[in-house]
Amino acid sequence: MTRIREVVRAARPADPEFAAALARRWAELPETARTPGQLLGRHAVGCEGTHGVFPQCDLACTPCYHSRDANQVRVDGPHTLAQVRAQMGLLRDQRGPRAHAQLIGGEVTLLDPDDHAAALAIMRAHGREPMSFTHGDIDYDYLEMLVLGPGGRPRLRRVSFAAHFDSLMFGRRGLPRPPDEASLNPYRQAFAAMFARLRREHGVRYFLAHSMTVTPANLGQVAGVVRDCRVMGYGMFSFQPAAFVGDQRRWHEDYRDVTGDQVWTQIERGAGTTLDYRVFEHGDVRCNRAAYGFWAGDRWYPFLDGSDPGDLAVRDAFFRYFGPVNFTGTPAGLLAVRIALIAARHPRVITLAAAWAARALRRVGLRRLLARRVRPVSYVMHQFMDAVDVTPAWELMQRGQASTDPRIRATQERLAACHYAMAHPEDGTLVPACVQHCVLDPQENRDLRVLLPLPQVPRRRAGQPGAPVRGRRAGALGAGNAGFAAESDAGPGPGHGRPAAGRRRGSTGGAGWAAGAGACAATALRAWPAALGLWLANRLLDGLDGPVARAGTPTDAGGFLDIVADFSVYAGIILGLAIAVPGARLACVALLTAYYISGTAFLALSSLAERRRQRLGDERSLRFVGGLAEGTETIAVYILLFLLPQHATAIVWAFTAAVAVTAVQRVHNGLRLLRAPRPAEPGGIPRRWPTPKASATAPLPLRVRNPRHNGARELPCPAR
């Protein structure tokens, strides 16, 4: 009974504790922030970040958000973990059970990979969805050591990283002084490619954000970054006009000449359209602007059009029905159950969703949707405030006083609505990020300099034995706040199946297929609750099957059996539905036909791509080709069928249309791929970076020990 109660509690659409936290957050907002599009208090409590956990940074930046003592503090794993645990505990107590939190300070990859992974685990244990902040100049080896635990098994199933790239950062390997933003594009691409490789080789899901500081020197290049980087794999781009919060030595007065309006105009120019930041708001729009949408080919479209009353009604319904539902980090099956329960309780949701989908299809156009890949990409701007305004505003707020100076009063309003909070366990308080950086960081880093002094060791010239390896360079503290991260877990569905790694002894595939076969039989017998339970068990066991197989010795036979089992369950449930609901038989025949066409295209293209050595984005037993209707959609649709069998005909027809679109997408993409020239053989693939040549001034790479890895691993390092 205890286990049953836990399952029922987990499946509840809304967590009462989270709903209470939202209500408190709404009550704390000033009137200026209680707008129709405000997310705080309706769907989120805000973003959170760490401070004082690893302030050291080994990069030179202008402007710099560090206080001048930050680099005099050593990186210390036990200190980091103790501080992360204490700060997350206070955030959990005061801001509720769910939030996004950023592991931020100096350069996160100066942490030992084990300490880094432990910090992320602590954050998740406190209900936080973590994002690590880095400059992006890191090695794939570090990422592998981060996500893999003992025995080479993944200890992190998903990671989120925000990478800061801009021409104001000096010291990046290969490009120590970038001449402009465009010169950094190969580095931006290489960073994203490492995570795609991580997904292929280890099945680790990821979300990437890109952040960039904007000054008069690079303001005119923002549009180019938006255009050039839209297909690289970043799900969010964040831009921050420079604000003075740190080292006076690296600050120039003309940095203040850049306004938020100017930056947003450049983002719109790069996107080629107007970006409405009032549809969804995060705190005060003077601090944060955000536009959520997707690229279809070379055009960007918003998820919701702020000028369309129908889309605004969808937004309001989302707040009303889905506001307390946590999406990020929730397993796809469990999220589908919650959505289905809400839809069953409020059928209006289905009508609104269908109307929205029809409007979106008209805006984009069916031809463009079929011919172009859809890439969700959001754009954000964060306007940090200067210390000259924050310091007096915070002092007055601490005394409960409102300023009579309009400028300071506006700063107080922005601080009261701040989306981004940091925790101080020593006195049980939360402070806005601007207060932390402008007011508290200088003294905090002076104290840390005494607590964690740098070791006194003789300096060695680079290239001498024992010289430090420049395996990772560091970015600026707070070098950008990508914020509001959201990731999806969309796996392929029926006819577009998710081929798993091959099985080994002890896999869960047999039990999963048995549960699926039971779901088929229960469907035919109209035992809807049993069918629902068995279907969810099938999906859960199928999801576990791949990791279990990869933990041992995967086989091609296992991958073959897995895809056969998946297809038989997908089709068997529809066959059972045709038996149970005679009025839906024509719709079921149409859906099975769509499955057949989509599956044929999927399998044929996978086989031909393998023979032609073309990569389709997946490294499991069979090459996976994406489409509109995939795993999450299939889970949700089947759950709806079990919950609303009286509407089975309409649901099946709607899903048939989605699968048909997927089939057309696959045929179109297949023809395009197969008509393209064959890729070069491995020996003919050009290297991304030139191969170093031995000479008197540039010897070949040597194998040297990386002190950041505690001698556990050796990395190639060019001797200088």
VEXSE-193092 format. One line per 10 residues: number of its first residue (from 1); their letters; for each residue y negated, x, z of C-alpha. Coordinates in nm, 3 decimals. Layout:
NUM> A> Y X Z; ...
//
This chain:
1> MTRIREVVRA> 0.000 0.000 0.000; -0.238 0.286 0.075; -0.185 0.427 -0.274; -0.241 0.084 -0.431; -0.565 0.043 -0.238; -0.680 0.386 -0.357; -0.608 0.294 -0.720; -0.790 -0.037 -0.686; -1.084 0.137 -0.522; -1.099 0.399 -0.800
11> ARPADPEFAA> -1.094 0.129 -1.070; -1.386 -0.063 -0.922; -1.668 -0.060 -1.179; -1.932 0.026 -0.919; -1.913 0.247 -0.611; -2.099 0.067 -0.328; -2.213 0.399 -0.184; -2.357 0.505 -0.519; -2.524 0.166 -0.562; -2.686 0.207 -0.219
21> ALARRWAELP> -2.807 0.555 -0.313; -2.964 0.412 -0.630; -3.143 0.146 -0.429; -3.286 0.411 -0.194; -3.400 0.622 -0.488; -3.581 0.326 -0.647; -3.757 0.249 -0.319; -3.881 0.611 -0.298; -4.046 0.605 -0.643; -4.423 0.560 -0.666
31> ETARTPGQLL> -4.546 0.254 -0.854; -4.648 0.473 -1.150; -4.280 0.555 -1.210; -4.131 0.205 -1.175; -4.123 0.138 -1.546; -3.883 -0.073 -1.759; -3.713 0.241 -1.892; -3.684 0.427 -1.562; -3.336 0.570 -1.509; -3.398 0.688 -1.152
41> GRHAVGCEGT> -3.281 0.423 -0.910; -3.105 0.230 -1.188; -2.845 0.468 -1.327; -2.918 0.808 -1.170; -3.054 0.960 -0.852; -3.185 1.261 -1.041; -3.084 1.616 -1.121; -3.024 1.884 -0.857; -3.026 2.262 -0.850; -2.934 2.556 -0.631
51> HGVFPQCDLA> -3.181 2.815 -0.500; -3.149 3.152 -0.330; -2.783 3.180 -0.425; -2.811 3.471 -0.675; -3.178 3.543 -0.749; -3.118 3.874 -0.928; -3.200 3.895 -1.298; -3.190 4.200 -1.524; -3.397 4.070 -1.813; -3.769 4.123 -1.881
61> CTPCYHSRDA> -3.942 3.796 -1.975; -4.299 3.683 -2.032; -4.374 3.449 -1.869; -4.139 3.504 -1.576; -4.046 3.233 -1.327; -3.921 3.482 -1.066; -4.108 3.600 -0.764; -4.144 3.977 -0.773; -3.880 4.036 -0.500; -3.597 3.852 -0.677
71> NQVRVDGPHT> -3.452 4.162 -0.842; -3.438 4.346 -0.511; -3.163 4.111 -0.388; -2.802 4.203 -0.459; -2.551 3.953 -0.596; -2.309 3.865 -0.316; -2.019 3.625 -0.375; -1.963 3.510 -0.013; -2.337 3.443 0.028; -2.342 3.245 -0.296
81> LAQVRAQMGL> -2.045 3.028 -0.199; -2.171 2.962 0.153; -2.514 2.858 0.025; -2.373 2.641 -0.253; -2.146 2.463 -0.004; -2.430 2.401 0.242; -2.678 2.285 -0.024; -2.429 2.055 -0.195; -2.331 1.906 0.140; -2.690 1.809 0.215
91> LRDQRGPRAH> -2.740 1.667 -0.136; -2.420 1.466 -0.096; -2.539 1.324 0.236; -2.890 1.235 0.123; -2.853 1.151 -0.247; -2.514 0.986 -0.259; -2.173 1.061 -0.405; -2.265 1.131 -0.770; -2.524 1.347 -0.947; -2.571 1.628 -1.198
101> AQLIGGEVTL> -2.634 1.965 -1.036; -2.727 2.300 -1.184; -2.586 2.634 -1.071; -2.906 2.822 -1.123; -3.097 3.116 -0.985; -3.103 3.450 -1.162; -2.830 3.515 -1.419; -2.514 3.323 -1.333; -2.277 3.563 -1.512; -2.377 3.842 -1.274
111> LDPDDHAAAL> -2.143 3.655 -1.040; -1.782 3.763 -1.040; -1.588 3.507 -1.252; -1.379 3.404 -0.950; -1.691 3.342 -0.742; -1.849 3.154 -1.030; -1.543 2.930 -1.065; -1.528 2.874 -0.689; -1.894 2.769 -0.685; -1.830 2.513 -0.960
121> AIMRAHGREP> -1.529 2.381 -0.768; -1.741 2.339 -0.455; -2.001 2.144 -0.651; -1.738 1.912 -0.796; -1.582 1.863 -0.453; -1.919 1.724 -0.341; -1.934 1.479 -0.633; -2.164 1.695 -0.845; -2.115 1.753 -1.216; -2.215 2.121 -1.244
131> MSFTHGDIDY> -2.397 2.305 -1.520; -2.423 2.686 -1.524; -2.746 2.845 -1.648; -2.733 3.165 -1.853; -2.925 3.361 -2.114; -2.622 3.338 -2.345; -2.567 3.712 -2.396; -2.217 3.707 -2.248; -1.870 3.801 -2.361; -1.574 3.577 -2.437
141> DYLEMLVLGP> -1.369 3.775 -2.184; -1.595 3.653 -1.905; -1.554 3.289 -2.011; -1.176 3.329 -2.018; -1.172 3.481 -1.671; -1.397 3.199 -1.553; -1.181 2.911 -1.674; -0.834 3.066 -1.628; -0.671 3.102 -1.289; -0.362 3.290 -1.174
151> GGRPRLRRVS> -0.093 3.303 -1.437; -0.338 3.228 -1.716; -0.346 2.854 -1.646; -0.681 2.674 -1.678; -0.844 2.613 -1.341; -1.148 2.446 -1.500; -1.074 2.166 -1.746; -1.436 2.124 -1.850; -1.749 2.335 -1.821; -2.116 2.277 -1.890
161> FAAHFDSLMF> -2.351 2.560 -1.977; -2.722 2.572 -2.053; -2.823 2.880 -2.251; -3.183 3.000 -2.264; -3.286 3.158 -2.592; -3.642 3.240 -2.694; -3.841 3.529 -2.837; -4.016 3.583 -2.502; -3.697 3.739 -2.355; -3.650 4.114 -2.387
171> GRRGLPRPPD> -3.327 4.313 -2.353; -3.068 4.109 -2.544; -2.789 4.321 -2.688; -2.848 4.382 -3.056; -3.198 4.235 -3.046; -3.390 4.378 -2.749; -3.730 4.256 -2.876; -3.691 3.947 -3.098; -3.965 3.930 -3.363; -3.942 3.551 -3.386
181> EASLNPYRQA> -3.722 3.253 -3.299; -3.531 3.254 -3.628; -3.398 3.604 -3.555; -3.214 3.459 -3.253; -3.021 3.199 -3.453; -2.710 3.418 -3.505; -2.698 3.470 -3.128; -2.736 3.099 -3.062; -2.453 3.032 -3.305; -2.228 3.302 -3.158
191> FAAMFARLRR> -2.273 3.162 -2.806; -2.168 2.812 -2.913; -1.876 2.951 -3.114; -1.727 3.108 -2.799; -1.690 2.765 -2.641; -1.533 2.620 -2.954; -1.281 2.903 -2.933; -1.229 2.828 -2.563; -1.147 2.468 -2.654; -0.903 2.575 -2.927
201> EHGVRYFLAH> -0.720 2.835 -2.725; -0.715 2.678 -2.378; -0.804 2.309 -2.421; -1.117 2.343 -2.204; -1.378 2.077 -2.283; -1.742 2.174 -2.277; -2.100 2.057 -2.304; -2.375 2.293 -2.419; -2.748 2.264 -2.372; -3.013 2.492 -2.521
211> SMTVTPANLG> -3.338 2.564 -2.341; -3.654 2.743 -2.454; -3.990 2.829 -2.300; -4.291 2.754 -2.520; -4.619 2.948 -2.529; -4.889 2.983 -2.798; -4.679 3.267 -2.942; -4.382 3.047 -3.039; -4.523 2.692 -3.038; -4.525 2.675 -3.418
221> QVAGVVRDCR> -4.158 2.779 -3.431; -4.023 2.492 -3.218; -3.971 2.269 -3.524; -3.769 2.543 -3.692; -3.541 2.576 -3.389; -3.482 2.199 -3.393; -3.397 2.202 -3.764; -3.193 2.521 -3.778; -2.980 2.470 -3.467; -2.889 2.101 -3.493
231> VMGYGMFSFQ> -2.534 2.169 -3.621; -2.445 2.462 -3.396; -2.271 2.257 -3.127; -2.543 2.203 -2.866; -2.562 1.850 -2.731; -2.913 1.886 -2.592; -3.226 2.088 -2.663; -3.478 2.133 -2.384; -3.828 2.279 -2.430; -4.065 2.378 -2.147
241> PAAFVGDQRR> -4.434 2.458 -2.186; -4.499 2.768 -1.976; -4.621 2.712 -1.619; -4.711 2.976 -1.364; -4.465 2.962 -1.075; -4.363 3.324 -1.034; -4.456 3.685 -1.112; -4.827 3.732 -1.181; -4.754 4.061 -1.359; -4.585 3.873 -1.645
251> WHEDYRDVTG> -4.834 3.593 -1.685; -5.114 3.559 -1.939; -5.388 3.303 -1.903; -5.357 3.166 -2.257; -5.008 3.035 -2.173; -5.178 2.725 -2.031; -5.319 2.646 -2.375; -4.992 2.473 -2.472; -4.970 2.104 -2.376; -4.673 1.871 -2.351
261> DQVWTQIERG> -4.809 1.660 -2.637; -4.821 1.965 -2.864; -4.462 2.059 -2.782; -4.335 1.704 -2.835; -4.514 1.685 -3.170; -4.332 2.002 -3.279; -3.997 1.859 -3.170; -4.069 1.544 -3.373; -4.164 1.756 -3.673; -3.831 1.937 -3.653
271> AGTTLDYRVF> -3.637 1.612 -3.614; -3.828 1.456 -3.903; -3.905 1.136 -3.715; -4.089 0.991 -3.417; -3.908 1.033 -3.085; -3.972 0.747 -2.843; -3.958 0.891 -2.491; -4.032 0.558 -2.324; -3.694 0.397 -2.396; -3.534 0.597 -2.114
281> EHGDVRCNRA> -3.748 0.779 -1.858; -3.655 1.040 -1.599; -3.913 1.030 -1.324; -4.273 1.076 -1.440; -4.329 1.108 -1.815; -4.596 1.367 -1.743; -4.306 1.586 -1.625; -4.011 1.477 -1.841; -3.968 1.330 -2.185; -3.629 1.257 -2.338
291> AYGFWAGDRW> -3.500 1.102 -2.659; -3.129 1.027 -2.704; -2.972 0.993 -3.045; -2.757 1.153 -3.313; -2.774 1.338 -3.641; -2.602 1.183 -3.943; -2.630 1.451 -4.207; -2.990 1.568 -4.223; -3.143 1.268 -4.044; -3.176 1.195 -3.673
301> YPFLDGSDPG> -3.141 0.839 -3.539; -3.205 0.710 -3.186; -2.928 0.531 -3.003; -3.184 0.264 -2.910; -3.497 0.187 -3.111; -3.789 0.127 -2.876; -3.960 -0.095 -3.133; -3.663 -0.333 -3.161; -3.651 -0.609 -2.893; -3.275 -0.637 -2.943
311> DLAVRDAFFR> -3.224 -0.271 -2.854; -3.448 -0.305 -2.548; -3.234 -0.601 -2.440; -2.929 -0.373 -2.469; -3.103 -0.118 -2.246; -3.183 -0.381 -1.985; -2.825 -0.510 -1.994; -2.698 -0.153 -1.953; -2.905 -0.114 -1.636; -2.790 -0.454 -1.508
321> YFGPVNFTGT> -2.417 -0.424 -1.573; -2.346 -0.050 -1.604; -2.622 0.101 -1.389; -2.395 0.196 -1.093; -2.111 0.315 -1.321; -2.060 0.690 -1.334; -1.981 0.808 -1.689; -1.994 1.187 -1.682; -1.685 1.352 -1.539; -1.488 1.027 -1.513
331> PAGLLAVRIA> -1.147 1.047 -1.688; -1.149 0.857 -2.016; -0.871 0.618 -1.914; -1.035 0.528 -1.584; -1.373 0.484 -1.752; -1.216 0.257 -2.012; -1.066 0.043 -1.733; -1.404 0.009 -1.564; -1.579 -0.083 -1.888; -1.308 -0.336 -1.970
341> LIAARHPRVI> -1.337 -0.497 -1.626; -1.714 -0.532 -1.666; -1.672 -0.677 -2.014; -1.416 -0.926 -1.884; -1.652 -1.032 -1.606; -1.960 -1.043 -1.831; -1.852 -1.135 -2.188; -2.219 -1.117 -2.295; -2.173 -0.740 -2.295; -1.939 -0.763 -2.594
351> TLAAAWAARA> -2.186 -0.978 -2.789; -2.474 -0.740 -2.718; -2.264 -0.437 -2.809; -2.151 -0.594 -3.138; -2.510 -0.687 -3.230; -2.628 -0.336 -3.146; -2.352 -0.181 -3.357; -2.451 -0.401 -3.653; -2.817 -0.298 -3.622; -2.726 0.069 -3.592
361> LRRVGLRRLL> -2.505 0.043 -3.899; -2.790 -0.111 -4.098; -3.030 0.165 -3.991; -2.797 0.450 -4.076; -2.621 0.295 -4.372; -2.246 0.274 -4.420; -2.247 0.531 -4.699; -2.429 0.791 -4.489; -2.206 0.719 -4.190; -1.892 0.774 -4.396
371> ARRVRPVSYV> -2.017 1.077 -4.587; -2.190 1.269 -4.307; -2.066 1.398 -3.975; -2.223 1.227 -3.675; -2.348 1.470 -3.408; -2.494 1.333 -3.081; -2.797 1.550 -2.997; -3.072 1.472 -2.746; -3.416 1.628 -2.709; -3.592 1.689 -2.380
381> MHQFMDAVDV> -3.923 1.837 -2.269; -3.990 1.948 -1.910; -4.349 2.014 -1.807; -4.345 2.224 -1.490; -4.662 2.235 -1.282; -4.873 2.537 -1.186; -4.873 2.676 -0.833; -5.249 2.628 -0.816; -5.193 2.250 -0.818; -4.857 2.224 -0.645
391> TPAWELMQRG> -4.948 2.421 -0.332; -5.240 2.201 -0.211; -5.065 1.880 -0.323; -4.752 1.964 -0.123; -4.947 2.066 0.186; -5.120 1.727 0.187; -4.792 1.542 0.129; -4.636 1.722 0.425; -4.918 1.577 0.638; -4.880 1.231 0.483
401> QASTDPRIRA> -5.221 1.248 0.313; -5.324 1.146 -0.038; -5.572 1.373 -0.213; -5.913 1.245 -0.324; -5.914 1.499 -0.608; -5.780 1.318 -0.920; -5.596 1.629 -1.042; -5.422 1.694 -0.708; -5.353 1.322 -0.667; -5.180 1.319 -1.005
411> TQERLAACHY> -4.973 1.619 -0.892; -4.870 1.428 -0.579; -4.757 1.132 -0.790; -4.549 1.362 -1.008; -4.391 1.533 -0.708; -4.305 1.194 -0.551; -4.126 1.092 -0.874; -3.963 1.431 -0.928; -3.630 1.412 -1.107; -3.514 1.757 -0.995
421> AMAHPEDGTL> -3.450 1.829 -0.625; -3.330 2.129 -0.425; -3.177 2.121 -0.077; -3.268 2.314 0.240; -2.979 2.279 0.486; -3.162 2.486 0.748; -3.404 2.198 0.814; -3.230 1.907 0.639; -3.498 1.856 0.373; -3.501 1.813 -0.004
431> VPACVQHCVL> -3.790 1.950 -0.208; -3.897 1.910 -0.573; -3.816 2.205 -0.799; -4.184 2.284 -0.859; -4.237 2.313 -0.483; -3.936 2.544 -0.453; -4.056 2.778 -0.727; -4.429 2.769 -0.652; -4.436 2.752 -0.272; -4.103 2.854 -0.119
441> DPQENRDLRV> -3.939 3.110 -0.351; -4.168 3.408 -0.271; -4.093 3.408 0.104; -3.729 3.312 0.047; -3.673 3.612 -0.180; -3.850 3.845 0.065; -3.608 3.727 0.334; -3.310 3.768 0.102; -3.422 4.118 0.014; -3.371 4.209 0.381
451> LLPLPQVPRR> -3.047 4.010 0.415; -2.889 4.135 0.090; -3.049 4.471 0.003; -2.950 4.650 -0.312; -2.704 4.936 -0.257; -2.866 5.278 -0.276; -2.675 5.471 -0.541; -2.781 5.762 -0.764; -2.907 5.642 -1.099; -2.710 5.754 -1.404
461> RAGQPGAPVR> -2.826 5.775 -1.756; -2.660 5.530 -1.993; -2.365 5.690 -2.165; -2.271 5.913 -1.872; -1.941 5.850 -1.696; -1.980 5.567 -1.447; -2.295 5.427 -1.607; -2.321 5.047 -1.579; -2.180 4.842 -1.864; -2.430 4.613 -2.028
471> GRRAGALGAG> -2.167 4.348 -2.074; -2.403 4.068 -1.977; -2.780 4.056 -1.971; -2.961 3.804 -1.756; -3.212 3.528 -1.817; -3.512 3.413 -1.618; -3.493 3.203 -1.305; -3.551 2.847 -1.406; -3.577 2.967 -1.764; -3.537 2.609 -1.862
481> NAGFAAESDA> -3.406 2.286 -1.718; -3.184 2.125 -1.974; -3.114 1.848 -1.722; -2.946 1.511 -1.773; -2.630 1.653 -1.916; -2.377 1.408 -2.046; -2.045 1.484 -2.212; -1.777 1.278 -2.373; -1.399 1.309 -2.375; -1.312 1.155 -2.706
491> GPGPGHGRPA> -0.961 1.230 -2.818; -0.799 1.094 -3.133; -0.638 0.755 -3.128; -0.375 0.568 -3.331; -0.325 0.680 -3.684; -0.548 0.970 -3.596; -0.322 1.088 -3.318; -0.385 1.367 -3.073; -0.116 1.623 -3.151; -0.027 1.801 -2.832
501> AGRRRGSTGG> 0.107 2.144 -2.767; 0.483 2.172 -2.797; 0.697 2.069 -2.505; 0.894 2.280 -2.271; 1.153 2.181 -2.013; 0.990 1.966 -1.746; 0.728 1.811 -1.972; 0.605 1.457 -1.910; 0.652 1.339 -2.269; 0.977 1.149 -2.214
511> AGWAAGAGAC> 0.842 0.956 -1.916; 0.523 0.882 -2.108; 0.715 0.741 -2.405; 0.929 0.528 -2.173; 0.614 0.382 -2.015; 0.475 0.316 -2.363; 0.794 0.143 -2.474; 0.776 -0.071 -2.161; 0.418 -0.164 -2.251; 0.536 -0.276 -2.596
521> AATALRAWPA> 0.806 -0.496 -2.443; 0.569 -0.640 -2.180; 0.318 -0.723 -2.455; 0.580 -0.916 -2.652; 0.673 -1.106 -2.334; 0.305 -1.185 -2.260; 0.333 -1.002 -1.926; -0.023 -0.880 -1.955; -0.069 -0.714 -1.610; 0.254 -0.520 -1.653
531> ALGLWLANRL> 0.156 -0.422 -2.008; -0.180 -0.295 -1.884; -0.023 -0.086 -1.607; 0.241 0.064 -1.835; -0.016 0.141 -2.106; -0.238 0.327 -1.857; 0.069 0.513 -1.728; 0.156 0.610 -2.085; -0.194 0.747 -2.147; -0.197 0.935 -1.817
541> LDGLDGPVAR> 0.141 1.098 -1.878; 0.048 1.177 -2.237; -0.270 1.346 -2.116; -0.070 1.557 -1.872; 0.194 1.647 -2.128; -0.014 1.901 -2.321; -0.122 2.105 -2.016; 0.233 2.096 -1.879; 0.370 2.222 -2.210; 0.104 2.492 -2.246
551> AGTPTDAGGF> 0.180 2.609 -1.891; 0.523 2.709 -2.012; 0.640 2.796 -2.362; 0.514 2.543 -2.618; 0.736 2.466 -2.917; 0.672 2.315 -3.257; 0.953 2.068 -3.192; 0.766 1.943 -2.888; 0.451 1.887 -3.091; 0.652 1.700 -3.353
561> LDIVADFSVY> 0.813 1.471 -3.094; 0.479 1.409 -2.927; 0.311 1.276 -3.242; 0.614 1.059 -3.325; 0.613 0.914 -2.973; 0.241 0.842 -2.986; 0.260 0.666 -3.323; 0.558 0.455 -3.213; 0.374 0.330 -2.903; 0.049 0.258 -3.090
571> AGIILGLAIA> 0.233 0.051 -3.349; 0.481 -0.103 -3.102; 0.208 -0.260 -2.891; 0.054 -0.422 -3.198; 0.398 -0.548 -3.303; 0.445 -0.693 -2.954; 0.102 -0.857 -2.976; 0.199 -1.021 -3.306; 0.503 -1.170 -3.133; 0.308 -1.287 -2.830
581> VPGARLACVA> 0.001 -1.426 -3.012; 0.104 -1.592 -3.340; -0.258 -1.658 -3.436; -0.328 -1.284 -3.441; -0.044 -1.188 -3.674; -0.257 -1.146 -3.988; -0.502 -0.929 -3.794; -0.210 -0.724 -3.659; -0.072 -0.668 -4.010; -0.417 -0.554 -4.125
591> LLTAYYISGT> -0.446 -0.314 -3.830; -0.101 -0.167 -3.894; -0.200 -0.117 -4.258; -0.516 0.063 -4.148; -0.307 0.276 -3.911; -0.072 0.363 -4.198; -0.352 0.473 -4.431; -0.540 0.665 -4.162; -0.224 0.833 -4.036; -0.117 0.930 -4.387
601> AFLALSSLAE> -0.455 1.089 -4.456; -0.445 1.264 -4.119; -0.097 1.412 -4.162; -0.136 1.505 -4.528; -0.470 1.675 -4.475; -0.344 1.858 -4.165; -0.049 1.997 -4.359; -0.257 2.103 -4.660; -0.526 2.258 -4.441; -0.262 2.463 -4.262
611> RRRQRLGDER> -0.127 2.589 -4.594; -0.478 2.672 -4.720; -0.571 2.844 -4.389; -0.860 2.604 -4.338; -0.963 2.536 -3.977; -1.010 2.169 -3.886; -1.125 2.220 -3.529; -0.804 2.195 -3.329; -0.534 2.447 -3.243; -0.257 2.222 -3.114
621> SLRFVGGLAE> 0.074 2.158 -3.289; -0.092 1.977 -3.579; -0.446 2.024 -3.706; -0.665 1.737 -3.585; -0.919 1.567 -3.812; -1.175 1.351 -3.631; -1.298 1.003 -3.716; -1.488 0.699 -3.591; -1.201 0.537 -3.395; -1.037 0.791 -3.167
631> GTETIAVYIL> -0.854 0.813 -2.835; -1.113 0.672 -2.596; -1.183 0.380 -2.830; -0.811 0.307 -2.864; -0.757 0.307 -2.488; -1.052 0.073 -2.440; -0.943 -0.167 -2.716; -0.586 -0.195 -2.588; -0.713 -0.256 -2.236; -0.934 -0.534 -2.371
641> LFLLPQHATA> -0.631 -0.687 -2.544; -0.439 -0.696 -2.217; -0.736 -0.833 -2.020; -0.855 -1.083 -2.283; -0.547 -1.191 -2.482; -0.722 -1.519 -2.569; -0.964 -1.312 -2.780; -0.694 -1.095 -2.934; -0.763 -1.200 -3.293; -1.132 -1.105 -3.281
651> IVWAFTAAVA> -1.063 -0.780 -3.099; -0.792 -0.672 -3.345; -1.006 -0.754 -3.649; -1.297 -0.554 -3.506; -1.072 -0.255 -3.435; -0.915 -0.286 -3.781; -1.261 -0.237 -3.929; -1.317 0.074 -3.714; -0.980 0.226 -3.812; -1.050 0.144 -4.178
661> VTAVQRVHNG> -1.380 0.332 -4.155; -1.188 0.624 -4.002; -0.940 0.617 -4.288; -1.221 0.626 -4.545; -1.385 0.913 -4.355; -1.060 1.109 -4.364; -1.004 1.053 -4.734; -1.362 1.154 -4.811; -1.350 1.462 -4.589; -1.010 1.556 -4.725
671> LRLLRAPRPA> -1.130 1.548 -5.084; -1.434 1.754 -4.994; -1.227 2.017 -4.812; -0.956 2.040 -5.074; -1.205 2.071 -5.359; -1.380 2.359 -5.182; -1.275 2.718 -5.264; -0.993 2.855 -5.054; -1.118 3.066 -4.761; -1.080 3.441 -4.776
681> EPGGIPRRWP> -0.769 3.605 -4.636; -0.814 3.749 -4.286; -0.871 4.096 -4.425; -1.157 3.971 -4.640; -1.349 3.781 -4.373; -1.684 3.952 -4.314; -1.759 4.065 -3.960; -2.046 3.892 -3.782; -2.176 4.229 -3.657; -2.160 4.560 -3.844
691> TPKASATAPL> -1.881 4.795 -3.745; -2.023 5.093 -3.556; -1.984 5.426 -3.728; -1.924 5.752 -3.551; -2.215 5.993 -3.565; -2.395 6.239 -3.347; -2.627 5.963 -3.224; -2.392 5.663 -3.217; -2.033 5.746 -3.116; -1.756 5.494 -3.146
701> PLRVRNPRHN> -1.710 5.248 -2.854; -1.541 5.387 -2.546; -1.322 5.199 -2.301; -1.513 5.199 -1.973; -1.464 5.008 -1.651; -1.696 4.712 -1.592; -1.812 4.719 -1.228; -1.898 4.347 -1.242; -1.528 4.269 -1.279; -1.427 4.482 -0.978
711> GARELPCPAR> -1.218 4.704 -1.203; -0.987 4.413 -1.291; -1.055 4.441 -1.660; -1.184 4.697 -1.906; -1.435 4.611 -2.177; -1.553 4.812 -2.479; -1.902 4.949 -2.427; -2.104 5.155 -2.677; -2.181 5.489 -2.514; -2.550 5.575 -2.536
//
